[in-house]
Amino acid sequence: MKKIALTTALFISLLVLSACSHSPAEPPIAQSEVPAKPERMTVAYSAEPVKVLPAFTTFTWHGQYSPVLSAKDKQQEAAVQADIKKQVITYLQTKGYRYQADPAQAEMVIGFLFAVNDARATKSIYDKFGTVPGMTQAVYKKGTFLLTVLDRELQKVYWRAALQGYSHLETKSSAANSARMQKILDIMLGGFPKAGR
């Protein structure tokens, strides 16, 4: 429990340390994918990736850095983690990065945190910083997705990003959700340089 709290605090701290933020316009999507109501997303970055990331080509995961706070049980948590990992691997492959299952063979660790309307995440943010990023809406579920890049020893955080919005990331996996997740990752990771640059 202490490790999860520490991990959560690490990821959430990026909200305060963010150097820039913007609300990107969503790219046009096919009519069949248009949601019933317009969605809003806000992204915050700690820095421009090209300025802070070392030249690396391989990455891995670490169990401590992939919590899903909104999961109702371990089975759902594992399913959401697996889907997020698959989507991140797919996206980073477009930039030439390779996933390495053996942490000893990887240069970096990619971490994430995902929560949908999670009272613990909101309370933790509020308790730490006295405010919660301005995403409030009673009708829709608010999703929070945090990404970070750490060194292999988990001693240094190179880059962080946070996205909050009203999205359908928590719904069952489908081709439409996969395409949408790739668009979200492009918003968050689009500034990554090509692998090894």
C-alpha positions in Angstrom: 0.0 0.0 0.0 2.9 2.4 0.8 4.5 1.7 -2.5 1.2 2.4 -4.4 0.8 5.7 -2.4 4.4 6.7 -3.2 4.0 5.8 -6.9 0.7 7.7 -7.1 2.4 10.8 -5.4 5.3 10.6 -7.9 3.0 10.6 -10.9 0.6 13.2 -9.6 3.5 15.5 -8.7 3.9 16.1 -12.4 0.7 18.1 -12.4 2.5 20.8 -10.3 5.8 20.6 -12.0 4.4 20.9 -15.5 6.2 23.5 -17.6 3.5 23.8 -20.2 -0.1 22.8 -20.9 -2.6 23.1 -23.7 -6.0 21.8 -24.7 -5.4 20.4 -28.2 -8.0 20.4 -30.8 -9.1 16.8 -31.5 -8.3 15.6 -35.0 -11.2 14.9 -37.2 -12.6 11.4 -36.7 -14.9 9.2 -38.8 -18.6 9.8 -38.3 -19.1 6.4 -36.7 -16.6 7.3 -34.0 -18.2 10.6 -33.1 -19.3 10.6 -29.4 -22.8 11.7 -28.5 -21.4 14.8 -26.7 -18.2 16.8 -27.4 -15.3 15.7 -25.3 -12.7 17.9 -23.6 -9.1 17.0 -22.9 -6.3 18.9 -21.1 -2.7 17.8 -21.3 0.3 19.0 -19.2 3.9 18.2 -19.9 7.0 18.6 -17.6 9.2 19.6 -20.6 9.7 19.1 -24.3 10.7 15.5 -24.7 13.4 16.3 -27.3 15.1 18.6 -24.8 15.2 16.2 -21.8 15.1 12.6 -23.0 18.5 10.8 -23.5 18.9 9.0 -26.8 17.3 5.6 -26.2 15.9 2.8 -28.3 14.5 0.3 -25.9 12.0 0.5 -23.0 10.3 -1.8 -20.5 7.7 -1.7 -17.6 8.0 -1.9 -13.9 5.1 -3.3 -11.8 5.4 -0.4 -9.3 4.8 2.1 -12.1 1.5 0.9 -13.7 -1.4 1.4 -11.3 -5.0 1.4 -12.5 -6.8 3.2 -9.6 -10.3 2.8 -10.9 -10.2 -1.0 -11.3 -12.9 -2.9 -9.3 -10.7 -6.0 -8.9 -7.3 -7.4 -9.8 -8.6 -9.0 -13.0 -9.9 -5.8 -14.4 -6.7 -4.0 -13.3 -4.6 -6.6 -15.2 -6.8 -6.2 -18.3 -6.6 -2.4 -18.3 -2.8 -2.5 -17.7 -2.3 -5.0 -20.5 -4.4 -2.9 -23.0 -2.5 0.3 -22.1 0.8 -1.4 -22.4 -0.2 -2.8 -25.8 -1.3 0.6 -27.0 1.9 2.3 -25.8 4.1 -0.3 -27.4 2.2 0.0 -30.7 2.6 3.8 -30.6 6.3 3.9 -29.7 7.1 1.4 -32.4 6.0 4.0 -35.0 8.9 6.1 -33.7 11.4 3.2 -33.8 11.4 2.2 -30.1 11.4 -1.4 -29.1 9.8 -3.0 -26.1 12.2 -5.2 -24.1 10.6 -7.7 -21.7 13.8 -8.2 -19.9 14.4 -5.0 -17.8 18.2 -5.7 -17.8 18.1 -5.2 -21.6 16.1 -2.0 -21.6 17.4 1.5 -21.4 14.3 3.2 -20.0 11.2 2.4 -18.0 7.8 3.7 -19.1 5.4 4.2 -16.3 1.7 5.1 -16.3 -1.2 5.7 -14.0 -4.8 5.4 -15.1 -8.0 6.3 -13.2 -11.6 6.9 -14.1 -13.6 9.0 -11.6 -11.4 7.7 -8.8 -12.1 9.5 -5.5 -8.7 8.4 -4.1 -6.9 10.0 -7.1 -8.9 13.2 -6.7 -8.5 13.3 -2.9 -4.8 12.7 -3.2 -4.3 15.5 -5.7 -6.4 17.8 -3.5 -4.6 16.9 -0.3 -1.2 17.3 -1.9 -1.8 20.6 -3.8 -5.0 22.1 -2.4 -6.7 22.1 -5.8 -7.7 19.7 -8.6 -7.1 20.5 -12.3 -10.3 22.1 -13.7 -12.0 19.1 -15.2 -15.5 18.9 -13.5 -18.6 17.5 -15.1 -21.3 15.7 -13.3 -22.7 13.8 -16.2 -19.5 12.2 -17.7 -16.7 10.1 -16.2 -13.5 12.0 -16.0 -10.4 10.0 -16.9 -6.9 10.7 -15.8 -3.9 9.2 -17.7 -0.3 9.9 -16.6 2.9 8.8 -18.4 6.5 9.1 -17.3 9.9 8.1 -18.6 12.4 6.9 -15.9 15.9 5.5 -16.1 16.3 1.8 -15.8 17.2 2.0 -12.1 14.1 4.1 -11.3 16.3 6.8 -9.8 15.7 9.6 -12.3 12.5 10.9 -13.9 13.3 12.3 -17.4 9.9 13.3 -18.6 6.2 13.3 -17.5 2.8 14.1 -19.0 -0.7 14.1 -17.7 -4.0 14.0 -19.6 -7.4 14.6 -18.1 -10.6 14.4 -20.0 -14.0 12.9 -20.6 -13.2 9.9 -22.7 -14.2 6.3 -23.3 -10.9 4.7 -22.4 -12.6 2.7 -19.7 -15.0 0.9 -22.1 -14.4 -2.5 -23.5 -11.6 -2.8 -26.0 -12.5 -2.3 -29.7 -11.0 -1.1 -32.9 -12.6 2.3 -32.4 -11.2 2.6 -28.8 -7.8 1.4 -30.1 -7.7 4.1 -32.8 -8.8 6.7 -30.2 -6.1 5.6 -27.8 -3.5 6.0 -30.5 -4.7 9.6 -31.1 -4.5 10.3 -27.4 -1.0 8.8 -27.3 -0.1 11.0 -30.3 -1.2 14.0 -28.3 0.9 13.0 -25.3 4.0 11.3 -27.0 4.0 13.1 -30.4 6.9 15.2 -29.3 9.1 12.2 -28.7 12.2 12.1 -31.0 12.8 9.1 -33.2 14.5 6.3 -31.4 18.2 6.8 -30.8 18.2 10.3 -32.0 
